[in-house]
Amino acid sequence: MRPVRFGGSSRLGGAPDFVALGDSLTEGVGDRVGDGAWRGWAALLAAGLGEGPARFTNLAVSGSQTRDVLERQLPAALELRPGLVSVVVGVNDTLRCTFDIQAVAARLDQVYAALTEQGAVLLTACLPDPGTMLALPGALAHPLARRQRAVNSVVHALSDRYGALHLHACEGDWITDRAMWSADRLHPGERGHRQLALRFHTLLAEHGLATGPAPSPEPEFPGPTRSASLRWLATAGTGWVARRCTDLLPQLLTLAADELRHRARGTSARLDLRTSAAVSAALAALSVAEQPDAA
């Protein structure tokens, strides 16, 4: 692992410039503040990086996939030349019928490489799988879990390659604690966002890179009432599910049928081995691509 240091436009004696890339998790969905806007873990973390708040820019956009981060968010981040940058993305890729772990790996490799070449400290995280969070039946949940494990494996490997500070957010009691999650079960509530911010702050502090106060784990605002949560699920939540089902459901049903066939034959392990082989091939392809052409 490369030594961790601040580069880019970090300021002497102050907090580093911090830029966040990703999807709705980093945008802050689930952590609504007093004026109705989303805040989220990245903004909470920015407030405690130094004696004063870091200059913070959140480029994350709800629904983003790795392609969006590479093509839209990365160029804007490079122009800002941050000293600290977070890249937390991949769940939306697993929820699309176009999911391709080799393409995900190639895009993340380009993003990580470009940011670290500028001298930025890179923050990454692996995430829980959406099938488990949504409490889907096993035949539907297992294919999504397999996809998320594949993304997490790629993020682990590339985080090590580029010397990132990596947070294992795909495990821990916080995943099963309903108080941490919003009504949609996919996005953290304020408590969950604070937990992520606190864990990232601890990680940075261990490397001497966060000297300000750690984010409080206690919520600042009251959580949504049960009636408000039900209203959200009946309106915005229903729309979200409908959009994802239109794209993913036909393929997911095929994957579920395959899951049930292998389960009946006692060969479910083959599906896991197939996923592991795909991850290995994706990472091997990156290594080959980075080798100089033979003379």
N, C-alpha and C positions, 0 to 999 in steps of 0.2 A: 504494500500500500504506500502511496506517495505521502510525504509529510504534508500536514495540513497547514495552510497559511492563508492569510488574506491578501488578495491582490486587487486588480482592477482599480476601482475608484474609492477604495476604503480610505477613511480620513484618519490622519495621525491623531492619536489621543482621543478618538471618538468612536462611535458605533459605526460599523460598516454599512455601506449602501446595501440594501437587501431587496432582491427581486424574486417574486414567486411565480412559478409557471405551473400550469396544470388544469384541472377540471373543476367541477362544482365543489369538491371537497376543499380545495385551496381557495376558491372564490369565497367560501364562507357559508355556503348554503346550510341552513340549520341553526346558525348563530345570528339571529336577528337582534339588532340593537335598538335603542330607543326610537330612532328616527325611521325605523322600518327597513334600513339597509342591512345587507349581510356584512359581517365582520370576519369571523373565522380565525383559525389557529395561527395563520401566518401573521396577521395583524397583531394578535396577542403576543406572539413571539417577538415581533419587531420592537415592541415597547420595552423589552427587557434585555436587549442585546448589549447596551452600554449604559453609561450614566445618563445619557439622554436618548430619546427614541431615535432609531435608525431612520434614515431617509428610505422610505419603503414604497415600492411599486408592485401592485398585484396585477399581473397580466393574465391570470387564470380566468377561464371562461367555462361556464357550465356546458356540459355535453362534449367537451373537447376530448379528442383521441390523440394518440401519439403523433399522427400526421399533422394535426392542428398545432401541436406544440412545436414541431419541427419547422413547419412552413410559415406560421403566423407569429407565434410567441417568441421563438428563439431570435429572429432578426431584431425585434424590439428590445429584447434583453441584452443582446450584444452591443447595441447602440448605447445602452445605459452603463455598460462596463461595471457591473456590480462587484462588490467584494464578497458577497454571500448570495447564493442563489439556490432555491429549492425547486426540484422537479419531482412532482408526485402525480402520476398519471398512469393509465392502463386499464382501469375498470371498464370504461366505456368501450374500449377495444374488445373486451371479452363479451360484451352484450350486442355485438354486431355479427351478422351472418358472414361478413368479410374477414373475420378474425384469422390472422396469419402470424404466428409467433416469430417467424423469420423476419417479416416486415417490421414487427414491433421492435425486435432486437436491433435491427439496422437503424431504425429511426432514433431509438434511445442512444445508441452508440454515437450517432452524429451529434445529438444534442449535448451529451455529456462531454464529448471531445471538444466541441467548440467552446463551451463555457470554461472548462478547466484550462484550455490553451490560453485563455485570456487571464488566467490566474485567479479565478473565482474559487471560493470554497463551495463545494457542492453538497447539498442536503438531499437525501432520497429516502423513500419509505416503501416497504411492502405492505399490502392491504388485505383485509379479509375478503373472502369471496362473496359476491352478491347473492348467490343461491342460498347460502347459510343465513345471511342477514335477513332475507325475505322469507325464510322458513319454508322454502319450496319443498315439494315431495322429493324423495331421494333420487328417483330416476331423472328428474329435471335439475336438481341441485348438483349432482355429481359431475355432469359435464361442465357446468360453469365453474365449479371448484377446481376441476382439472385445468381449465384455461387460466384461472387466476394463479394457481400454483406455478404454471408455466411462466406467466409474466413475472411473478415474484422471483423465480429462479434466475431469470434474465437480469432483473434489477439487482439481485444479490451479486451476480457475477460481474456485471458492469460497474457496480458501485465499488467493488474491490479493485477492479482494473484502473479506475480513475481516482482512487483515493477519496471517495465520497464518505461523508458521515452518514451512516445508514441507520434508520429507525425500524425495528421489527414491530410494525403496527398491526401485523396480521395475527398476532397472538396476544394473550393476556386476558385478565378478568374483564377488562373494559368492553370486550366484544359482546359478552353475554349480559352485561349490566344495562337494562333497559333505560335507566336514568341517564345514560350517556348518549342516547340516540333520539333522533327526532321522530315524528310520526311516520315518516316514510320508511324507516328501518334501514335506509341506505346511507343517510347523512347523519353525522353526529349532531346532537343538540349543543347548547352552550357548554354543558359539562364536558361533553366529548371533545369539543374543539379546545377547551382549556386543558384537557388531559394531553392531547397531542402537542399543544404549545409547550406545556411543562416538560414533556419527555424530550422534545427537541432542544429546549433550553438546557436541560440536564446534560444532554449529549454534547452540546457546544461548550458548556461550562467545564466539562471534564477535559476538554482540549484547550482551555484558557481562552475561548472565543466568545463567551457571553459573560459579561461582568456586571450587568444590570440586575435588577430584582427579577426573580422567577415569577412567571404568571401565577396568579392565585388559582387553585383548583375549584374554588367556590363560585357559583354563578352570580352575576351582577343583576340579572333580570329574572323575573319569574318565568317558569316554563309555561308552554302553552297548555291551556286547559284541555280536558278530554274532548269537549265539544268542538274546540278550535281544531284539534288534531283530526277529528272525524270530518269536519268541514273541509280541511285540506285534502284528506284522502279522497273525498267525494268529488273534488273539483280538480285542483292541480295534480294531485296524486293519480287520479284516474287517467288524466291526459298523458302523464308520464308513462304509465304502464301501457297504454294503448299505442303510443309511439314506439316503444321498445318491442312490443309484441308484433307489430306490423313488420318490423325488420328481422327480428330474431326467432319468433315463435315457430314458423315452419321448419327451420333448421333444428331448433331445439327439440322439437317433437321427434325428428329423425334421430338426433343424438340420444334421446331418451329411449327410443325403441332399441337402438343398438346397445344401450346400457342394460336394458332388461334381457336382451338375448344373451349377452355375455354373462349376466348374473345367473340366468337359468342353466347355462352350460358350465358354470363355475370357472369362467375364464376372465373375470373382471380385471385381473392383474395385467392382462395384455393391454388394456386401455391405458393403464398407468405407464406401462413400459413404452407404449407408443408415444405418449406425451413426453416422457423423459428423452426419448430418442430425438423427437422434434426439437426440444430445447438444445440438446447437444449439437445437433446439426446447425441450428441457428447461430450458436456461439462459434462453432467451427468455421462457418462461412465468414464471420466477421474477421477471424484470425487470418484466414486465407486472403481476404480482401485487403488486409493491412500489410501483407508482405510485399516488399518491392518486387517488381518484375525481374524475372531471371535475365541475366545478361545474354 
